[in-house]
Amino acid sequence: MSTDRYVSPLSERYASKEMQYIFSPDKKFRTWRRLWIALAETEKELGLNITQEQIDELKVHQDDINYDVAKAREKEVRHDVMSHVYAYGQQCPKAKGIIHLGATSCYVGDNTDLIVMTEALKLVRKKLVNVIGELAHFAEEYKALPTLAFTHFQPAQPTTVGKRATLWMQEFCLDLEDLNHVISTMKLLGSKGTTGTQASFLELFDGDQETIDKIDPMIARKMGFSECYPVSGQTYSRKVDTRVLHVLAGIAASAHKMSNDIRLLQHLKEVEEPFEKSQIGSSAMAYKRNPMRSERIASLSRYVMVDALNPAITSATQWFERTLDDSANKRLSIPEGFLAVDGILDLCLNVVDGLVVYPKVIEKRLMSELPFMATENIMMDAVKAGGDRQELHERIRELSMEAGRNVKVNGGENNLLELIAADPAFNLSLEDLKKTMEPSRYVGRSKEQVDAFLSQVVKPILEEYKDLLGVKAEITV
């Protein structure tokens, strides 16, 4: 850990080594060299005077980058791409003259950005699928455990712990749909020249339009893509960055929603995130078990949701074929958006995998409110026993208000059942009333909905991506 200079918390505390490497300088410059090889091979295959010996020389030095030479050269010429062209040429004297032939800086810069983002999106998908998988285990285990539901954070008709988890899961499944769409539409820039017109290739290939049309598709295939964007200015459209960051912001929003619910449940002592044996919850209050991981999810998620504005504004303000006011913003907003989402998903994995459920607390709270939820059933039973529905409805309303006052004003227990039993209009004993207090009678189709959701929606996802499952997150608490 460096103590004498600023280090981004995203790399120091939150993001995985795998995601950090994807956005590392080494990954970038190795990709530049792969792109130069792909360009040279394509030009050779299409008839330019480039030899196999030159290609082989480029491949020999593809990964042993002479960073010292590139760094020294950049101090002289103040241009990162040309510095690396120079450094590569020093290692490959035979191929020196054909490196970057016909290309502009965006050939390596922009294509690398697209390659790196696509790889990062696939890592995000891997972790997102694992979060969905962990939530599926949780929902299956607790699909029939009744719990008090809330609307407006006010007690409402009961649900089950597992059914609530499907609400979190469904949002992540929607994110996966969006993520898959963006991954499936990622393309390369190709090699289109300084304003996107491929003018340099008209010179290189003596105006042979048919041959020039083959350049981009060949480069795309060599780099593992199906195609290139059909038109561009000097750069690929910055609209692509907007689409990518919007997907990340969507994942962040889903994670934030889940983490908020977990924080509220931890306050209610119904569900808790993992808490290590020696973990300290508060420096002052030794008894505290703060939901620190869920709070961190919320904190990083807010960062990503706001960060998504950066590429949108950049896309909107590009002038004509390109301006360079995108550069510094891209270097920050895109990698750090990915690193933050990577940290968020690792935290989600860790939290869901270790969620602790307290059924007794859940039951106690539910039973304290269940008499109010059961009034419809109680009224129907009383009607069957000869009562008048309209009169009974009014009496239940009055008695419910009285029971509510006893809880809120007097600090007493919910005595609605006792009040109803004492009212001759209902003709029901306390014993009869208590028989109606079986929580499973009030959760509707929660269990069946969980079963259907897991089998029809989640199981196909987990089957499709079974090779990605099994990720365990390491986090820095």
Disulfide bonds with the S-S distance in Angstrom:
none
